[in-house]
């Protein structure tokens, strides 16, 4: 199975006490109607660090039940505990997720050998495809090119990497080292076009939560080789993309979802509501694109 196109890193809608399951299903339907080609529940944008184990499992179950095989569900199952990552990934497989997105273990700062052993243990515990998630800015560790190459070689179900390191040279090296079939996916909305120009297959997107059609159009144009048109549309999106990171993700995108009536803007501590000065900038970017 290929995981390509515009894939959304989905927010998790909250009520005062628990997950808003109805809104979660509505968000998924909104994405599918607007051309999104894959769903990532329980990623960073889905506030996985503040979900209980039961909530994490339930979000993935709802995603699978709602999607009903129309597009891939790539479950976020990473943890800085290998045993916990294995449990989460096994659960995702059991309930029918199409793949798992496994982030670099954060905070405990493993060596490259430790990273290799961690990802291999997770991959060996299931049969579904695994996509590595490299985001040094949050995890304090970079999955180096040689480590990715060795994992791709030794674990047949490690099929790609979501790259959010911002290092285009490393992404190019990973693509060369791992071969044509290994799927390079942008983890940064602002770099979708350059990553796809070097052979990337799409993006796992934050901004697609509120602009799914526009994000899907950029990726579709790149897939057709229409680079100038894609670049023009991407440039039009850039102010909104930048607004998604005025504060820590997912605070701005969750706020935007609230402004659009897609779901509550509620986030869980230690995340909190946006500062007024940043909220004004977010609203302007949204108004300029006709979202509000």
C-alpha positions as YAML, in Angstrom:
chain: A
units: angstrom
residues:
- id: 1
  name: UNK
  ca: [0.00, 0.00, 0.00]
- id: 2
  name: UNK
  ca: [1.19, 3.50, -0.83]
- id: 3
  name: UNK
  ca: [0.61, 6.44, 1.48]
- id: 4
  name: UNK
  ca: [0.66, 9.46, -0.76]
- id: 5
  name: UNK
  ca: [-1.15, 12.69, -1.45]
- id: 6
  name: UNK
  ca: [-2.47, 15.16, 1.09]
- id: 7
  name: UNK
  ca: [-2.72, 13.38, 4.45]
- id: 8
  name: UNK
  ca: [-4.09, 15.26, 7.44]
- id: 9
  name: UNK
  ca: [-2.58, 15.14, 10.93]
- id: 10
  name: UNK
  ca: [-6.02, 15.30, 12.50]
- id: 11
  name: UNK
  ca: [-6.92, 17.35, 15.57]
- id: 12
  name: UNK
  ca: [-8.75, 15.61, 18.41]
- id: 13
  name: UNK
  ca: [-11.95, 17.49, 19.35]
- id: 14
  name: UNK
  ca: [-12.54, 17.72, 23.10]
- id: 15
  name: UNK
  ca: [-15.54, 18.37, 25.29]
- id: 16
  name: UNK
  ca: [-15.15, 19.49, 28.90]
- id: 17
  name: UNK
  ca: [-14.85, 15.87, 29.96]
- id: 18
  name: UNK
  ca: [-13.50, 13.63, 27.24]
- id: 19
  name: UNK
  ca: [-13.43, 13.34, 23.48]
- id: 20
  name: UNK
  ca: [-16.22, 14.70, 21.28]
- id: 21
  name: UNK
  ca: [-16.73, 11.49, 19.31]
- id: 22
  name: UNK
  ca: [-19.46, 12.91, 17.09]
- id: 23
  name: UNK
  ca: [-17.30, 15.86, 16.05]
- id: 24
  name: UNK
  ca: [-14.36, 13.54, 15.43]
- id: 25
  name: UNK
  ca: [-16.41, 11.60, 12.88]
- id: 26
  name: UNK
  ca: [-17.63, 14.86, 11.33]
- id: 27
  name: UNK
  ca: [-14.05, 16.12, 10.96]
- id: 28
  name: UNK
  ca: [-13.08, 12.94, 9.13]
- id: 29
  name: UNK
  ca: [-16.04, 13.23, 6.75]
- id: 30
  name: UNK
  ca: [-15.11, 16.88, 6.11]
- id: 31
  name: UNK
  ca: [-11.61, 15.77, 5.15]
- id: 32
  name: UNK
  ca: [-12.77, 13.02, 2.82]
- id: 33
  name: UNK
  ca: [-15.27, 15.34, 1.08]
- id: 34
  name: UNK
  ca: [-12.48, 17.82, 0.40]
- id: 35
  name: UNK
  ca: [-9.96, 15.50, -1.21]
- id: 36
  name: UNK
  ca: [-7.75, 14.39, 1.67]
- id: 37
  name: UNK
  ca: [-6.05, 11.07, 0.86]
- id: 38
  name: UNK
  ca: [-5.22, 9.83, 4.36]
- id: 39
  name: UNK
  ca: [-5.92, 10.42, 8.06]
- id: 40
  name: UNK
  ca: [-3.41, 10.45, 10.92]
- id: 41
  name: UNK
  ca: [-5.26, 10.27, 14.25]
- id: 42
  name: UNK
  ca: [-3.34, 10.57, 17.54]
- id: 43
  name: UNK
  ca: [-0.33, 12.42, 16.20]
- id: 44
  name: UNK
  ca: [1.19, 15.51, 17.78]
- id: 45
  name: UNK
  ca: [-1.56, 17.63, 16.20]
- id: 46
  name: UNK
  ca: [-4.07, 15.26, 17.78]
- id: 47
  name: UNK
  ca: [-2.62, 16.02, 21.23]
- id: 48
  name: UNK
  ca: [-1.54, 12.44, 21.81]
- id: 49
  name: UNK
  ca: [0.63, 13.37, 24.84]
- id: 50
  name: UNK
  ca: [-2.49, 14.33, 26.82]
- id: 51
  name: UNK
  ca: [-4.72, 11.44, 25.74]
- id: 52
  name: UNK
  ca: [-5.22, 8.59, 28.18]
- id: 53
  name: UNK
  ca: [-4.49, 5.11, 26.84]
- id: 54
  name: UNK
  ca: [-8.22, 4.46, 26.65]
- id: 55
  name: UNK
  ca: [-8.82, 7.71, 24.75]
- id: 56
  name: UNK
  ca: [-5.94, 7.00, 22.37]
- id: 57
  name: UNK
  ca: [-7.37, 3.59, 21.55]
- id: 58
  name: UNK
  ca: [-10.87, 5.02, 21.12]
- id: 59
  name: UNK
  ca: [-9.80, 7.79, 18.73]
- id: 60
  name: UNK
  ca: [-8.16, 5.24, 16.44]
- id: 61
  name: UNK
  ca: [-11.20, 2.97, 16.62]
- id: 62
  name: UNK
  ca: [-13.51, 5.86, 15.66]
- id: 63
  name: UNK
  ca: [-11.22, 6.85, 12.78]
- id: 64
  name: UNK
  ca: [-11.21, 3.32, 11.38]
- id: 65
  name: UNK
  ca: [-14.98, 2.92, 11.81]
- id: 66
  name: UNK
  ca: [-15.71, 6.29, 10.20]
- id: 67
  name: UNK
  ca: [-13.33, 5.97, 7.25]
- id: 68
  name: UNK
  ca: [-14.56, 2.48, 6.29]
- id: 69
  name: UNK
  ca: [-11.62, 1.79, 3.95]
- id: 70
  name: UNK
  ca: [-12.21, 4.88, 1.78]
- id: 71
  name: UNK
  ca: [-8.74, 6.29, 2.50]
- id: 72
  name: UNK
  ca: [-5.84, 5.00, 4.63]
- id: 73
  name: UNK
  ca: [-5.86, 5.46, 8.39]
- id: 74
  name: UNK
  ca: [-2.28, 5.88, 9.62]
- id: 75
  name: UNK
  ca: [-2.48, 5.63, 13.41]
- id: 76
  name: UNK
  ca: [-0.09, 7.63, 15.53]
- id: 77
  name: UNK
  ca: [1.38, 5.03, 17.89]
- id: 78
  name: UNK
  ca: [4.74, 6.43, 18.95]
- id: 79
  name: UNK
  ca: [6.04, 6.65, 22.50]
- id: 80
  name: UNK
  ca: [9.33, 7.11, 24.32]
- id: 81
  name: UNK
  ca: [8.63, 3.71, 25.88]
- id: 82
  name: UNK
  ca: [9.23, 0.91, 23.40]
- id: 83
  name: UNK
  ca: [6.80, -1.37, 25.23]
- id: 84
  name: UNK
  ca: [4.07, 1.27, 25.07]
- id: 85
  name: UNK
  ca: [4.72, 1.94, 21.38]
- id: 86
  name: UNK
  ca: [4.38, -1.78, 20.71]
- id: 87
  name: UNK
  ca: [1.09, -1.95, 22.62]
- id: 88
  name: UNK
  ca: [-0.34, 1.05, 20.78]
- id: 89
  name: UNK
  ca: [0.78, -0.26, 17.39]
- id: 90
  name: UNK
  ca: [-0.64, -3.72, 18.05]
- id: 91
  name: UNK
  ca: [-3.96, -2.18, 19.04]
- id: 92
  name: UNK
  ca: [-4.01, -0.11, 15.85]
- id: 93
  name: UNK
  ca: [-3.43, -3.25, 13.81]
- id: 94
  name: UNK
  ca: [-6.12, -5.18, 15.70]
- id: 95
  name: UNK
  ca: [-8.81, -2.56, 15.07]
- id: 96
  name: UNK
  ca: [-8.02, -2.21, 11.37]
- id: 97
  name: UNK
  ca: [-5.67, 0.74, 10.92]
- id: 98
  name: UNK
  ca: [-3.85, 0.60, 7.59]
- id: 99
  name: UNK
  ca: [-0.48, 1.69, 8.97]
- id: 100
  name: UNK
  ca: [1.21, 3.24, 11.99]
- id: 101
  name: UNK
  ca: [3.20, 6.46, 12.30]
- id: 102
  name: UNK
  ca: [5.91, 5.97, 14.93]
- id: 103
  name: UNK
  ca: [7.72, 9.05, 16.20]
- id: 104
  name: UNK
  ca: [11.30, 9.20, 17.46]
- id: 105
  name: UNK
  ca: [11.39, 8.40, 21.20]
- id: 106
  name: UNK
  ca: [11.40, 11.78, 22.90]
- id: 107
  name: UNK
  ca: [13.08, 13.05, 26.09]
- id: 108
  name: UNK
  ca: [15.20, 9.96, 26.85]
- id: 109
  name: UNK
  ca: [17.55, 10.77, 23.92]
- id: 110
  name: UNK
  ca: [18.56, 7.30, 22.66]
- id: 111
  name: UNK
  ca: [21.65, 6.67, 20.56]
- id: 112
  name: UNK
  ca: [21.33, 5.72, 16.88]
- id: 113
  name: UNK
  ca: [21.66, 2.07, 17.96]
- id: 114
  name: UNK
  ca: [18.85, 2.61, 20.45]
- id: 115
  name: UNK
  ca: [16.69, 4.21, 17.78]
- id: 116
  name: UNK
  ca: [17.31, 1.28, 15.45]
- id: 117
  name: UNK
  ca: [16.42, -1.26, 18.14]
- id: 118
  name: UNK
  ca: [13.31, 0.70, 19.16]
- id: 119
  name: UNK
  ca: [11.87, 0.99, 15.66]
- id: 120
  name: UNK
  ca: [12.81, -2.59, 14.80]
- id: 121
  name: UNK
  ca: [11.05, -3.90, 17.90]
- id: 122
  name: UNK
  ca: [7.88, -2.01, 16.99]
- id: 123
  name: UNK
  ca: [8.02, -3.13, 13.34]
- id: 124
  name: UNK
  ca: [8.65, -6.75, 14.30]
- id: 125
  name: UNK
  ca: [5.60, -6.76, 16.60]
- id: 126
  name: UNK
  ca: [3.08, -6.19, 13.79]
- id: 127
  name: UNK
  ca: [2.45, -6.86, 10.11]
- id: 128
  name: UNK
  ca: [1.01, -3.46, 9.13]
- id: 129
  name: UNK
  ca: [3.28, -0.90, 7.45]
- id: 130
  name: UNK
  ca: [5.28, 1.43, 9.66]
- id: 131
  name: UNK
  ca: [6.16, 5.03, 8.78]
- id: 132
  name: UNK
  ca: [8.99, 6.56, 10.80]
- id: 133
  name: UNK
  ca: [8.51, 10.11, 12.05]
- id: 134
  name: UNK
  ca: [11.65, 12.24, 12.26]
- id: 135
  name: UNK
  ca: [11.15, 15.53, 14.11]
- id: 136
  name: UNK
  ca: [14.30, 16.47, 15.98]
- id: 137
  name: UNK
  ca: [12.88, 19.80, 17.14]
- id: 138
  name: UNK
  ca: [10.40, 18.03, 19.42]
- id: 139
  name: UNK
  ca: [12.32, 14.84, 20.18]
- id: 140
  name: UNK
  ca: [15.92, 16.06, 20.62]
- id: 141
  name: UNK
  ca: [17.14, 13.25, 18.36]
- id: 142
  name: UNK
  ca: [17.60, 13.04, 14.59]
- id: 143
  name: UNK
  ca: [17.12, 9.67, 12.88]
- id: 144
  name: UNK
  ca: [20.28, 9.71, 10.79]
- id: 145
  name: UNK
  ca: [20.30, 8.58, 7.16]
- id: 146
  name: UNK
  ca: [22.24, 5.38, 7.85]
- id: 147
  name: UNK
  ca: [19.79, 4.40, 10.59]
- id: 148
  name: UNK
  ca: [16.83, 4.92, 8.25]
- id: 149
  name: UNK
  ca: [18.60, 2.93, 5.51]
- id: 150
  name: UNK
  ca: [19.31, 0.02, 7.85]
- id: 151
  name: UNK
  ca: [15.73, -0.03, 9.15]
- id: 152
  name: UNK
  ca: [14.31, 0.03, 5.62]
- id: 153
  name: UNK
  ca: [16.61, -2.85, 4.67]
- id: 154
  name: UNK
  ca: [16.05, -5.00, 7.75]
- id: 155
  name: UNK
  ca: [12.33, -4.40, 8.35]
- id: 156
  name: UNK
  ca: [10.21, -4.96, 5.26]
- id: 157
  name: UNK
  ca: [7.19, -3.28, 6.82]
- id: 158
  name: UNK
  ca: [9.06, -0.01, 7.45]
- id: 159
  name: UNK
  ca: [7.93, 1.64, 4.24]
- id: 160
  name: UNK
  ca: [8.60, 5.34, 4.64]
- id: 161
  name: UNK
  ca: [9.44, 8.34, 6.76]
- id: 162
  name: UNK
  ca: [7.58, 11.50, 7.66]
- id: 163
  name: UNK
  ca: [10.37, 14.06, 7.53]
- id: 164
  name: UNK
  ca: [9.97, 17.16, 9.68]
- id: 165
  name: UNK
  ca: [13.65, 17.83, 10.34]
- id: 166
  name: UNK
  ca: [13.65, 20.75, 7.89]
- id: 167
  name: UNK
  ca: [16.91, 19.42, 6.45]
- id: 168
  name: UNK
  ca: [16.39, 19.04, 2.71]
- id: 169
  name: UNK
  ca: [19.90, 17.67, 2.21]
- id: 170
  name: UNK
  ca: [19.17, 14.85, 4.65]
- id: 171
  name: UNK
  ca: [15.83, 14.12, 2.99]
- id: 172
  name: UNK
  ca: [17.58, 13.87, -0.37]
- id: 173
  name: UNK
  ca: [20.18, 11.53, 1.14]
- id: 174
  name: UNK
  ca: [17.48, 9.33, 2.71]
- id: 175
  name: UNK
  ca: [15.65, 9.06, -0.60]
- id: 176
  name: UNK
  ca: [18.86, 8.07, -2.37]
- id: 177
  name: UNK
  ca: [19.92, 5.58, 0.33]
- id: 178
  name: UNK
  ca: [16.56, 3.85, 0.69]
- id: 179
  name: UNK
  ca: [15.53, 3.57, -2.95]
- id: 180
  name: UNK
  ca: [12.58, 4.43, -5.12]
- id: 181
  name: UNK
  ca: [9.96, 2.39, -3.23]
- id: 182
  name: UNK
  ca: [10.73, 3.97, 0.15]
- id: 183
  name: UNK
  ca: [8.15, 6.71, 0.72]
- id: 184
  name: UNK
  ca: [9.41, 10.15, 1.69]
- id: 185
  name: UNK
  ca: [6.58, 12.27, 3.10]
- id: 186
  name: UNK
  ca: [6.91, 15.92, 4.03]
- id: 187
  name: UNK
  ca: [6.10, 16.65, 7.64]
- id: 188
  name: UNK
  ca: [6.22, 20.40, 7.07]
- id: 189
  name: UNK
  ca: [3.47, 22.17, 5.12]
- id: 190
  name: UNK
  ca: [5.85, 24.89, 3.98]
- id: 191
  name: UNK
  ca: [8.18, 22.33, 2.36]
- id: 192
  name: UNK
  ca: [5.61, 20.25, 0.48]
- id: 193
  name: UNK
  ca: [6.68, 21.47, -2.97]
- id: 194
  name: UNK
  ca: [10.48, 21.12, -2.50]
- id: 195
  name: UNK
  ca: [10.12, 17.70, -0.87]
- id: 196
  name: UNK
  ca: [7.92, 16.44, -3.68]
- id: 197
  name: UNK
  ca: [10.34, 17.86, -6.25]
- id: 198
  name: UNK
  ca: [13.00, 15.50, -4.87]
- id: 199
  name: UNK
  ca: [10.69, 12.48, -5.03]
- id: 200
  name: UNK
  ca: [8.48, 12.86, -1.99]
- id: 201
  name: UNK
  ca: [4.99, 11.38, -2.31]
- id: 202
  name: UNK
  ca: [2.97, 13.93, -0.35]
- id: 203
  name: UNK
  ca: [2.57, 15.69, 2.98]
- id: 204
  name: UNK
  ca: [1.24, 14.89, 6.43]
- id: 205
  name: UNK
  ca: [-0.34, 18.27, 6.97]
- id: 206
  name: UNK
  ca: [-1.44, 20.49, 9.84]
- id: 207
  name: UNK
  ca: [-3.04, 23.21, 7.72]
- id: 208
  name: UNK
  ca: [-5.20, 20.61, 5.93]
- id: 209
  name: UNK
  ca: [-7.37, 20.51, 9.06]
- id: 210
  name: UNK
  ca: [-8.83, 23.86, 7.97]
- id: 211
  name: UNK
  ca: [-7.82, 24.05, 4.29]
- id: 212
  name: UNK
  ca: [-8.06, 20.46, 3.04]
- id: 213
  name: UNK
  ca: [-9.13, 21.28, -0.50]
- id: 214
  name: UNK
  ca: [-6.34, 23.81, -1.03]
- id: 215
  name: UNK
  ca: [-3.70, 21.47, 0.40]
- id: 216
  name: UNK
  ca: [-4.93, 18.58, -1.73]
- id: 217
  name: UNK
  ca: [-4.78, 20.80, -4.83]
- id: 218
  name: UNK
  ca: [-1.11, 21.65, -4.23]
- id: 219
  name: UNK
  ca: [-0.18, 17.99, -3.86]
- id: 220
  name: UNK
  ca: [-2.28, 16.89, -6.83]
- id: 221
  name: UNK
  ca: [-0.61, 19.47, -9.07]
- id: 222
  name: UNK
  ca: [2.82, 18.27, -7.96]
- id: 223
  name: UNK
  ca: [1.83, 14.68, -8.72]
- id: 224
  name: UNK
  ca: [0.90, 15.81, -12.24]
- id: 225
  name: UNK
  ca: [4.24, 17.59, -12.69]
- id: 226
  name: UNK
  ca: [2.61, 21.03, -12.73]
- id: 227
  name: UNK
  ca: [5.26, 22.59, -10.52]
- id: 228
  name: UNK
  ca: [4.62, 26.26, -11.38]
- id: 229
  name: UNK
  ca: [0.91, 25.97, -10.67]
- id: 230
  name: UNK
  ca: [1.54, 24.06, -7.45]
- id: 231
  name: UNK
  ca: [4.11, 26.63, -6.32]
- id: 232
  name: UNK
  ca: [1.67, 29.48, -6.96]
- id: 233
  name: UNK
  ca: [-1.05, 27.81, -4.90]
- id: 234
  name: UNK
  ca: [1.45, 26.93, -2.17]
- id: 235
  name: UNK
  ca: [2.60, 30.56, -1.99]
- id: 236
  name: UNK
  ca: [-1.01, 31.65, -1.51]
- id: 237
  name: UNK
  ca: [-1.26, 29.22, 1.43]
- id: 238
  name: UNK
  ca: [2.01, 30.26, 3.10]
- id: 239
  name: UNK
  ca: [0.60, 33.05, 5.31]
- id: 240
  name: UNK
  ca: [-1.95, 30.58, 6.71]
- id: 241
  name: UNK
  ca: [0.73, 27.90, 7.11]
- id: 242
  name: UNK
  ca: [2.90, 30.37, 9.04]
- id: 243
  name: UNK
  ca: [-0.09, 31.27, 11.20]
- id: 244
  name: UNK
  ca: [-0.38, 27.61, 12.22]
- id: 245
  name: UNK
  ca: [2.90, 28.05, 14.10]
- id: 246
  name: UNK
  ca: [2.40, 31.45, 15.72]
- id: 247
  name: UNK
  ca: [2.22, 29.37, 18.89]
- id: 248
  name: UNK
  ca: [2.87, 25.72, 19.65]
- id: 249
  name: UNK
  ca: [1.01, 23.33, 17.35]
- id: 250
  name: UNK
  ca: [-1.88, 22.49, 17.67]
- id: 251
  name: UNK
  ca: [-2.98, 25.64, 19.50]
- id: 252
  name: UNK
  ca: [-3.46, 27.79, 16.36]
- id: 253
  name: UNK
  ca: [-5.05, 25.08, 14.20]
- id: 254
  name: UNK
  ca: [-7.41, 24.09, 17.01]
- id: 255
  name: UNK
  ca: [-8.33, 27.75, 17.44]
- id: 256
  name: UNK
  ca: [-8.95, 28.00, 13.70]
- id: 257
  name: UNK
  ca: [-11.19, 24.92, 13.82]
- id: 258
  name: UNK
  ca: [-13.23, 26.68, 16.49]
- id: 259
  name: UNK
  ca: [-13.50, 29.86, 14.43]
- id: 260
  name: UNK
  ca: [-14.77, 27.82, 11.46]
- id: 261
  name: UNK
  ca: [-17.25, 25.88, 13.58]
- id: 262
  name: UNK
  ca: [-15.57, 22.57, 12.81]
- id: 263
  name: UNK
  ca: [-15.10, 21.66, 16.47]
- id: 264
  name: UNK
  ca: [-14.33, 23.22, 19.83]
- id: 265
  name: UNK
  ca: [-11.04, 25.10, 20.10]
- id: 266
  name: UNK
  ca: [-10.47, 23.48, 23.49]
- id: 267
  name: UNK
  ca: [-6.92, 22.20, 24.11]
- id: 268
  name: UNK
  ca: [-5.61, 20.38, 27.16]
- id: 269
  name: UNK
  ca: [-3.06, 21.72, 29.60]
- id: 270
  name: UNK
  ca: [-0.17, 22.34, 29.42]
- id: 271
  name: UNK
  ca: [-1.39, 23.81, 26.11]
- id: 272
  name: UNK
  ca: [-3.62, 26.85, 26.53]
- id: 273
  name: UNK
  ca: [-5.63, 29.37, 24.53]
- id: 274
  name: UNK
  ca: [-3.89, 31.73, 22.10]
- id: 275
  name: UNK
  ca: [-2.57, 35.16, 23.04]
- id: 276
  name: UNK
  ca: [-4.79, 37.94, 21.70]
- id: 277
  name: UNK
  ca: [-2.06, 39.45, 19.50]
- id: 278
  name: UNK
  ca: [-1.48, 36.08, 17.80]
- id: 279
  name: UNK
  ca: [-5.19, 35.41, 17.51]
- id: 280
  name: UNK
  ca: [-5.56, 38.63, 15.51]
- id: 281
  name: UNK
  ca: [-2.83, 37.48, 13.10]
- id: 282
  name: UNK
  ca: [-4.48, 34.08, 12.73]
- id: 283
  name: UNK
  ca: [-7.86, 35.63, 11.96]
- id: 284
  name: UNK
  ca: [-6.32, 37.87, 9.30]
- id: 285
  name: UNK
  ca: [-4.66, 34.92, 7.56]
- id: 286
  name: UNK
  ca: [-7.94, 33.01, 7.63]
- id: 287
  name: UNK
  ca: [-9.96, 35.98, 6.33]
- id: 288
  name: UNK
  ca: [-7.50, 36.54, 3.49]
- id: 289
  name: UNK
  ca: [-8.20, 32.98, 2.28]
- id: 290
  name: UNK
  ca: [-11.94, 33.29, 2.80]
- id: 291
  name: UNK
  ca: [-12.07, 30.69, 5.58]
- id: 292
  name: UNK
  ca: [-13.96, 33.01, 7.95]
...
